[in-house]
Amino acid sequence: MKVLLVGSGGREHALAWKLTKRPDVELHAAPGNPGIAALGHCHPVRAEDGEALLGLARSLDADLVVIGPEGPLVAGVADELRHAGLAVFGPGRAAARIEGSKSFAKDVMRAAGVPTAQSLAVARVPCVIKADGLAAGKGVFVCRSAAELDAGLRAAAALPGPLVIEELLDGEEVSLFALSDGRTIVPLAPAQDFKRIDDGDAGPNTGGMGSYSPVPRLAPGEAEELVELLCRPVVDELARRGSPFVGVLFAGLMLTESGPRVLEFNCRFGDPETQSLLPRIDGDLGAALQAAAAGDLSGVELGTLPDAAVTVVVAAPGYPERSDHGTAIDGIEDAEAVGALVFHAGTARHGEQLVTSGGRILAVTGTGETIAAARALAYEACSRISFAGARYRTDIALAAAGR
């Protein structure tokens, strides 16, 4: 099976790693990254360039195109490829608005009867201010004080598009994932991520500094029940509107004292949750994605391995305000030698030297019989990786490891 994987981040490297576990997969990526290049063929085509991707997919005679990032999905790249007769895993522009516009998502959730945070007409503390459109995980501002509100309004005003103001919910956040063919859904294991840059959930929001799976807060079977409660009605509502969702629907929710409330929907796999999720999948992910793209997930099941997974993101010194480029990276082979998975998120090659090329540089995943064991392995591997100014949180999955 020839697969064209679109994207260049840690999520895409994890997808490449899982897809190539199947021996008959010939992997191609656009544009890919150095980690993906070790698993397949990378092509210098931008993820947002639908015309060039179409030409590449046709030249490869690709059996399946998997679109990783939200940008090309919201821009309608899946439509362009699908209309040309290609099998594509990823929603079209209309369905991808579930992530591309928070106001649209609110409208869909209201119509589908999905519990969510209440919208507010005026920004008053405590509240949450969100950019309506895409912001790479950095468009949400939690405001518990007047100073945070002022700072949040200024930062949000600098982003394009309108703002959405919501009530501030308290509880534990969980990430839910479900594959969809437009009608049928297949639930995946839940995960939990860490959005803030510093230990103790301090500092600004980021694209994600770490994750783990399973989530001890959820009893066996409870995640599947939440998928039925929160994801299936949205898939049904989008189908009713004539924009079936084909891809992976990702619900970020808060487990409050009053029950679960959806904070947001995303139209793709999470990053870094995917790096913790895929090592736990028991089954043929490629076949499942191909079935979804073909519009028939009936009969498809993906099991979950009992081992836990913990992912720690190693970031550039100035992240999230600044990225880093050209700094030499060492120690990845040593990290992999202890048994960890190292997914490239923002790397490049200068000759034979691996260097930084982004904000989040690497995602290091440990697996083990318990969250504590997986966490210990991830941090042991992180300690072996070095580049100037490298930073990572030291408390990823710490509370969960003690449960």
Buried (B, 14 or more C-beta within 10 A) or exposed (E): BBBBBBBBBBBBBBBBBBBBEBEEBBBBBBBBBBBBBBBBBBBEBBBBBBEBBBEBBEEBEBBBBBBBBBBBBBBBBBBBBBEEEBBBBBBBBBBBBBBBBBBBBBEBBEBBEBBBBEEBEEBEEBBBBBBBBBBEBBBBBBBEEEEBBEBBBEBBEEBEBEBBBBEBBEBBBBBBBBBBBBBBBBBBBBBBBBBBBBBEBEBBBBBBBBBBBBBBBBEEEBBBEBBEBBBBBBBBBBBEEEBBBBBBBBBBBBBBEEEBBBBBBBBBBBBBBBBBBBBBBEBBBBBBBBBBBEBBBEEBEBEBEEBBBBBBBBBBEEBBEEBBEEBEBEBBEBBBEEEBBBBBBBBBEEEEEBBBBBBBBBBBBBBBEBBBBBBBBBBBBBBBBBBEEBBBBEBBBBEBBEE
